[in-house]
Amino acid sequence: MKVTAVDLDNLDNIHMPQVTYKYRTWKSGSSHNDNVLLRNQLFMAYPNDFEDELDCKIPTSYNLMNEDEKLEWCERILRRTFTRYSNEAIKREAQHYFKLDRFNDEAWMKRFEADEWELYNMKAGVLSLCLSPFNEHMWEKYSLQHTGICYGFNTKKLLTSIGASGWGNIDYCKELPVIHPNDDVMEQATARAFHKLERWSIEEEYRIRTFDEANADVKNRIITFPNDALEFVILGKDFNNNELPEVIDILIKKGATARIYQCAKMSGELTVQIINY
């Protein structure tokens, strides 16, 4: 897998879906969900919040390393930990750790992997979107049986406002990729964040990822998007229409230009009907 640096101020030549969608409940008790409309806010989730036990957690295959690669791995970990050590000191310490043969110490490796995961979990943020506003599964699961709202975002404007470090379609596969311990760190993180097993393909996920070296606490996981990033507000087919005037009022008061639609089911298929306001 190749990771390419991209300038967020110049996305014109980058291929991506024009609009991506976020399914949310409305007035069901979740402030994060309601604040998408009320405050133009989205929450970048902790990786350990996901239902899929392997999401972002594809294991590292330490058993693939030969003796030279184990020594290389020790050096890399030490350089990351002891940034002020000289090259000579790093190599000396690496030889010491290599001789301890931690790779065969199950308890030590378990602690190390737990620490690595927690480090990543605290720094990474993930926004899960969907490629379609007609995904029956997503309406049922994430918009409370069609009673919530599906928001359609201009993908490029959303990426820019988030300050994303990675984005793209989830690659659904029969087997998750093998991760070698000495693979590039960013390539490892990308492989973990953008691969899931085929059984999750029903979600048609498009994912945006952030990474904060200073750790992403609850407050700085909340990102604010501009009004023009929101293009569509799609009400569920069973949305409480008594709430419609408030939805319209919210959009008008903040100067949003998003179009409002309501889902309907015709001949067994989901479709939308525009609501003029």
C-alpha positions as CSV (number, residue, x, y, z in Angstrom):
1,M,0.0,0.0,0.0
2,K,1.3,3.4,-1.0
3,V,0.6,6.5,1.1
4,T,0.8,9.8,-0.7
5,A,0.9,13.3,0.9
6,V,-1.8,15.6,-0.4
7,D,-2.3,19.4,0.0
8,L,-5.7,20.0,1.5
9,D,-5.8,23.4,-0.2
10,N,-5.5,21.8,-3.6
11,L,-8.0,18.9,-3.9
12,D,-9.3,19.7,-7.4
13,N,-7.4,16.8,-9.1
14,I,-8.1,14.3,-6.4
15,H,-10.7,11.7,-7.2
16,M,-13.4,11.3,-4.5
17,P,-17.2,11.2,-4.3
18,Q,-18.8,14.6,-4.7
19,V,-21.1,13.9,-1.8
20,T,-20.8,11.6,1.2
21,Y,-23.5,10.9,3.8
22,K,-23.8,10.7,7.6
23,Y,-26.8,8.9,9.1
24,R,-27.9,10.3,12.5
25,T,-30.8,10.2,14.9
26,W,-32.7,13.3,15.7
27,K,-33.8,14.2,19.2
28,S,-33.2,10.7,20.5
29,G,-31.1,11.8,23.4
30,S,-27.7,12.1,21.7
31,S,-26.3,15.7,21.7
32,H,-23.5,14.6,19.2
33,N,-26.2,13.5,16.7
34,D,-28.4,16.6,17.1
35,N,-25.4,19.0,16.9
36,V,-24.7,18.1,13.3
37,L,-27.7,20.3,12.4
38,L,-27.8,22.5,15.5
39,R,-24.1,23.5,15.6
40,N,-22.5,22.2,12.4
41,Q,-20.5,19.8,14.5
42,L,-19.2,16.3,13.8
43,F,-17.4,14.0,16.2
44,M,-14.2,12.2,15.3
45,A,-14.6,8.8,17.0
46,Y,-12.0,7.0,19.0
47,P,-11.0,3.9,17.0
48,N,-12.0,1.7,20.0
49,D,-15.6,2.9,19.8
50,F,-16.3,0.6,16.8
51,E,-18.6,-2.4,16.8
52,D,-16.2,-4.4,14.6
53,E,-13.6,-5.9,16.9
54,L,-11.0,-5.8,14.1
55,D,-11.7,-2.2,12.9
56,C,-8.4,-0.4,13.1
57,K,-7.0,-3.4,15.0
58,I,-5.5,-5.6,12.3
59,P,-2.8,-7.4,14.3
60,T,0.9,-7.0,13.5
61,S,2.5,-10.3,12.3
62,Y,5.7,-10.3,14.4
63,N,6.2,-14.0,13.5
64,L,7.2,-12.9,9.9
65,M,10.5,-11.3,11.1
66,N,13.9,-12.9,10.6
67,E,16.7,-12.1,13.0
68,D,18.0,-9.1,11.1
69,E,14.4,-7.7,10.9
70,K,14.0,-8.1,14.7
71,L,17.1,-6.0,15.3
72,E,15.8,-3.4,12.8
73,W,12.5,-3.3,14.6
74,C,14.2,-2.8,18.0
75,E,16.1,0.1,16.6
76,R,13.0,1.7,15.2
77,I,11.1,1.5,18.4
78,L,14.0,2.9,20.4
79,R,14.5,5.8,18.0
80,R,10.8,6.7,18.4
81,T,11.0,6.4,22.2
82,F,14.4,8.0,22.9
83,T,14.6,10.8,20.4
84,R,17.7,12.4,21.9
85,Y,19.8,9.2,21.9
86,S,22.8,9.1,19.5
87,N,22.8,6.6,16.7
88,E,25.5,4.7,18.6
89,A,23.4,4.6,21.7
90,I,20.4,3.4,19.8
91,K,22.3,0.5,18.2
92,R,23.8,-0.5,21.6
93,E,20.4,-0.5,23.3
94,A,18.9,-2.4,20.3
95,Q,21.4,-5.2,20.7
96,H,20.5,-5.4,24.4
97,Y,16.8,-5.6,23.7
98,F,17.3,-8.1,20.9
99,K,19.2,-10.4,23.2
100,L,16.4,-10.3,25.7
101,D,14.3,-12.0,23.0
102,R,11.1,-10.2,23.9
103,F,9.4,-11.7,20.9
104,N,9.1,-15.0,22.7
105,D,7.9,-13.3,25.9
106,E,4.1,-13.6,25.5
107,A,3.3,-11.4,28.5
108,W,5.7,-8.6,27.4
109,M,4.4,-8.6,23.8
110,K,0.8,-8.4,25.0
111,R,1.6,-5.4,27.2
112,F,3.6,-3.8,24.3
113,E,0.7,-4.2,21.9
114,A,-1.8,-2.9,24.4
115,D,0.3,0.2,24.9
116,E,0.7,0.7,21.2
117,W,-3.0,0.4,20.6
118,E,-3.8,2.9,23.4
119,L,-1.3,5.4,21.9
120,Y,-3.0,5.1,18.5
121,N,-6.5,5.2,20.0
122,M,-5.8,8.5,21.8
123,K,-4.3,10.2,18.8
124,A,-6.5,9.0,15.9
125,G,-10.0,10.2,15.1
126,V,-12.3,8.6,12.6
127,L,-15.4,9.9,10.8
128,S,-17.5,7.1,9.2
129,L,-19.6,8.3,6.2
130,C,-21.7,6.4,3.6
131,L,-21.6,6.5,-0.1
132,S,-25.4,6.3,-0.5
133,P,-28.4,8.1,1.0
134,F,-30.5,5.0,0.1
135,N,-28.9,2.5,2.3
136,E,-31.7,0.6,4.1
137,H,-29.3,-0.9,6.7
138,M,-27.9,2.5,7.6
139,W,-31.4,4.1,7.9
140,E,-32.4,1.3,10.2
141,K,-29.3,1.1,12.4
142,Y,-28.0,4.7,12.6
143,S,-31.1,6.8,12.0
144,L,-33.4,4.9,14.4
145,Q,-35.6,3.0,11.9
146,H,-35.9,5.9,9.4
147,T,-36.9,8.5,12.0
148,G,-33.7,10.4,11.9
149,I,-31.8,12.4,9.3
150,C,-29.2,11.6,6.6
151,Y,-26.8,14.6,6.0
152,G,-25.1,14.9,2.6
153,F,-21.8,16.7,2.7
154,N,-19.6,18.1,0.0
155,T,-16.7,15.8,0.5
156,K,-13.9,18.2,-0.5
157,K,-15.2,21.0,1.7
158,L,-15.6,18.6,4.6
159,L,-12.1,17.3,4.3
160,T,-10.7,20.8,4.3
161,S,-12.6,21.8,7.3
162,I,-11.6,18.7,9.2
163,G,-7.9,18.9,8.4
164,A,-7.9,15.3,7.5
165,S,-4.8,13.1,7.4
166,G,-6.4,10.3,5.4
167,W,-9.6,9.5,3.5
168,G,-11.1,7.0,1.1
169,N,-13.4,4.1,0.5
170,I,-13.2,1.2,2.9
171,D,-11.7,-1.8,1.1
172,Y,-13.9,-4.8,2.0
173,C,-11.9,-8.0,1.7
174,K,-12.2,-11.8,2.4
175,E,-9.0,-11.6,4.4
176,L,-7.5,-8.6,6.1
177,P,-4.0,-7.5,4.9
178,V,-0.9,-8.9,6.6
179,I,1.0,-6.2,8.5
180,H,4.8,-6.6,8.8
181,P,6.3,-5.0,11.9
182,N,8.8,-3.1,9.8
183,D,6.3,-1.7,7.3
184,D,6.2,2.1,7.2
185,V,4.2,3.4,10.2
186,M,1.8,5.5,8.1
187,E,1.2,2.5,5.7
188,Q,0.4,0.3,8.7
189,A,-2.1,2.9,10.0
190,T,-3.7,3.2,6.6
191,A,-4.0,-0.5,6.1
192,R,-5.7,-0.8,9.5
193,A,-8.0,2.1,9.0
194,F,-9.2,1.4,5.5
195,H,-9.7,-2.4,5.4
196,K,-12.6,-4.4,6.8
197,L,-14.0,-7.8,6.3
198,E,-16.6,-8.4,3.6
199,R,-19.4,-8.8,6.1
200,W,-19.3,-5.1,6.8
201,S,-19.7,-4.1,3.1
202,I,-23.4,-3.5,3.7
203,E,-22.4,-0.1,5.2
204,E,-20.8,1.2,2.0
205,E,-18.4,3.2,4.1
206,Y,-16.3,6.2,3.1
207,R,-13.9,7.1,5.9
208,I,-12.1,10.3,7.0
209,R,-9.2,10.0,9.5
210,T,-7.3,12.5,11.6
211,F,-4.2,12.1,13.7
212,D,-3.2,14.4,16.5
213,E,0.3,14.0,18.0
214,A,-0.8,15.9,21.1
215,N,-3.6,13.4,21.7
216,A,-7.2,14.0,20.7
217,D,-9.3,14.5,23.8
218,V,-13.1,14.7,23.7
219,K,-13.1,18.5,23.0
220,N,-10.7,18.6,20.1
221,R,-12.5,15.6,18.5
222,I,-15.4,17.9,17.8
223,I,-14.9,19.5,14.4
224,T,-17.0,22.4,13.0
225,F,-17.9,22.4,9.3
226,P,-18.9,25.5,7.3
227,N,-22.5,26.0,6.2
228,D,-21.6,25.4,2.5
229,A,-20.2,21.9,3.3
230,L,-23.7,20.7,4.1
231,E,-25.6,20.1,0.8
232,F,-28.5,17.9,1.7
233,V,-30.7,17.3,4.7
234,I,-32.6,14.1,4.0
235,L,-35.4,13.3,6.5
236,G,-36.2,9.7,7.2
237,K,-39.4,8.2,5.7
238,D,-40.8,8.0,9.2
239,F,-39.4,11.3,10.5
240,N,-41.8,13.2,12.8
241,N,-43.1,15.9,10.5
242,N,-44.1,18.0,13.5
243,E,-40.3,18.6,13.7
244,L,-40.0,19.9,10.1
245,P,-40.7,23.6,10.8
246,E,-37.8,23.6,13.4
247,V,-35.4,21.9,10.9
248,I,-36.3,24.6,8.3
249,D,-35.9,27.4,10.9
250,I,-32.5,26.1,12.0
251,L,-31.2,26.1,8.4
252,I,-32.7,29.6,7.6
253,K,-31.3,31.2,10.8
254,K,-27.7,30.1,10.2
255,G,-27.8,31.0,6.5
256,A,-27.4,27.4,5.3
257,T,-28.2,26.6,1.6
258,A,-28.7,22.9,2.1
259,R,-31.7,21.4,0.2
260,I,-34.2,19.4,2.2
261,Y,-35.6,16.1,1.1
262,Q,-37.7,13.4,2.6
263,C,-37.3,9.7,2.0
264,A,-40.2,7.7,0.8
265,K,-40.6,4.1,-0.3
266,M,-42.0,3.4,-3.7
267,S,-42.3,0.0,-5.2
268,G,-40.2,-1.4,-2.4
269,E,-37.3,1.1,-3.2
270,L,-36.2,4.1,-1.3
271,T,-36.5,7.5,-3.1
272,V,-36.6,11.1,-2.1
273,Q,-39.0,14.0,-2.5
274,I,-37.8,17.6,-2.3
275,I,-39.2,19.9,0.4
276,N,-39.2,23.5,-0.7
277,Y,-38.6,26.2,1.9
